[in-house]
């Protein structure tokens, strides 16, 4: 197998849908990452041996940049056509993917860390192989994320009840 090179990512489309995240490649294809992503505080060490993809979105979550970490399967020209980047790490190596987002190797795992005060958007990590898929979102405080989600769920549920009880006005 030929050597793989680092490839700079391009801006690609992102869509948050029920059950996951859709990434829209530059070549017109869409890829669905199963979720919803699990909130994790500031850093994640992925399960060993997984393919790791890091997505950093803009604040609105409409577009972002994606980088594959230690991908040895995809040819450079395919990555360039899709807009996906790649970074190759050596043993005990570390590299900054984007301002505030760094990746490093830990044995057979990849560690992704984010200083979210420096990131103007959201950071997602997808770790997968043919047996399983894992989706994470790096957040500052998991409790805040849970509280926001339950408040939103209660508001939605209350809104549904209010709609159901609203007279038609006829």
N, C-alpha and C positions, 0 to 999 in steps of 0.2 A: 504494500500500500504506500502511496506517495505521501510525502510530508504535507501537513496541513498548515496553513498560514493564518495569522490574525487578519480579520476582515472587518472594516469599519461598517457600522450599521447605518441605514438610512431611516428617515421618518416613514412609518407605516401606520395604517389605520387600525383602530381598536374599537371594539363594541362590547359593552357589558350587557349580557343577556341572561335570562333566567337559567340557572344551572352552570354558568361558566363565563368564559371570556373568548371572544372571537378576535383573531388577529387577521388583518387584511393585508396580504403580501402585495408588493409592487407588481408582481406578474398577474394579479387578478384573482389568485386563489385565496380562499379563507381557510383558516385552521381553528378548530374549536378546542379550547383547553377546559376540561371538566372542572367544576368547582361546586359551590362558590369557594373562593380561596379562604383558607383558614388564617385568621389574623395571628401574627407572631411578632413579638416585640423586638424590633431593631435588627435581629440577625437570625439566620436559620442554617443549620448544618443538615444538608440533604442526606437521605438514605444512601448508603454506599452503592456505587455502580450504576447510578441513574443518569440518564441524559438530563442536563440542567439547562433551562432556558430562563433568562432574566429579562423582564419587560419593565421599562420605566415609561410611564405615561405623562402626558401634560396634565395640568391641574383639572382640566375638563374631562379627561379620560377619552378623548376623541382620537388622539394619535399618540404615538410613542416610538421608542426604539427597543428592539429586541436583540439580545446577544446570546448565542449558544456558547456554553463553557465546555472546553475540551471535546468538542464534537470532531470525531475522526471519520465520520461517514459521508458528510456532505462536501461536495467539491466547491472550491472557491467561486467558480462562475455561477453556480446555482444560488449560493448565498447572495452574491452581488445582484442577481436578477430578482430575488425576492425582497431584498432590502434588509435581510437579517445579517447581523454581524457575528463574528466568532473571535473568541480569545482562547489561546492555548496556554495552559499553565504547566509548569514543571513541578516536580515534587517540592512541597513546602514553598510554593511560589504564591505571590499575591499581586493583584493588579486592580487599579481603579477603572471600572467600566465607564462610569459617568461621574460627574461631580457629586460626591456624597455616597456613592455606591461602589463597594469593593468586593472582589471575589478572591478566595484563596483555597488551596488544597489542604485537606486534613485526611491523610491516609487515602482511602478510596472514596471519600466524600468531598463535596464542595461546600464551602461556607460562604454565604452571601450576607454582607453587613451593609446597613444603610444609616447614615447620619441624616435623618429626615429633616433636620433644620436646614440642610443644604440642598435638598431635593425639592424641586418645584413641580410636584406631581405625586404619583403613586408608584410603589415598587412591588412587583409580583415576581414570584419564583415558581417555576414549574419543574418538577422532577419526575421523570417517567421512564419506564421500560415496557417490554411487551407484557409484563405481569400486572403493573399497577401505575396509577397516576396520582401525583400529589400536587396540590396547588396552595400557595401561601401568599399572603400579603404582609409585607413588613410595615408595622405601625409603631407609633411611639408608645401607646398604652393600650393593651388588650382590653382592659376593663372599660375604658372610654369607648372603644369600638363596640363592645357588647352592649353597653348602655345606649349608644346611638342606635344600634340595630333594634333593640327591644322598644325604644321610644318610637322609632319609625314604624315598627310592626303594630304597636298599640294605636298610633295615630291613624294608620291605614285601616285597622280593624274598626276603630271608632268611626272613621269616615264611612266605611261600608255600612255600619249600623245606622248612621245618620241618614245615608242615602235610602236605606230600606224603609226608614220610618218617615221619610219626607213625603207629604201628600203630593199628588200629581197636579193639584191646582185646577182640576176640571170641575 
